[in-house]
């Protein structure tokens, strides 16, 4: 009888172990799936009205230089400050990675890392990095929004903002574009997009980009896209 009871107990223990292993496997697989599903989506529900704005470059790092002599860093900051103003009017909280002419790191690597650290620490519903583009062919123009190719929320935000930017430049046929090489897109743990507002290598567009009126139009279009994204 004792042997039978011992055998039965062994069988029961073995069955329990099998069940636990199966459950653990399901949880582990679910965790991997969740990781893939939420890449760039680790934001807090409490921060559903918080946006991080990142004016690219700054200080010694001027970014691209326009054919008209304009510096990207200055345009990025002006557009970002206007976006901040417009978002706050709509009751959206905004954190800036920089709000002065200076960059926030001693060199390019530490500067980019510091920007990513702010985004990941604040856990906004969306981080938007403002930049200007350049290309060797002067004819190329138009705003374009980039997102990480594994971020569904980044892709959604980029598509929305691309469309609202198209409203102020209907001739722009560019689409939101996936990218897995940009440092900020790779390293952020929240939905992040990079908005390249125009081409400083195109003289006509470079002239518009230094215009306060056009900067405000761009800011308004980006704000419209952000609000649409966070309110959907």
Buried (B, 14 or more C-beta within 10 A) or exposed (E): EEEEEEEEEEEEEEEEEEEEEEEEEEEEEEEEEEEEEBBBBEBEEEBBBBBBBBBBBBBEBBBBBBBEEBBBBBBBBBBBBBBBEBBEEEEBBBBBBBBEEEBBBEEEEEBBBBBBBBBBEBBBBBBBBBBBBBEEEBEBBBBBBBBBBBBBBBBBBBBBBBBBBBEBBEEBEBEBBBBEEBEBBBBBBBBBBBBBBBBBBBBBBBBBBBEEEBBBBBBBBBBBBBBBBBEE
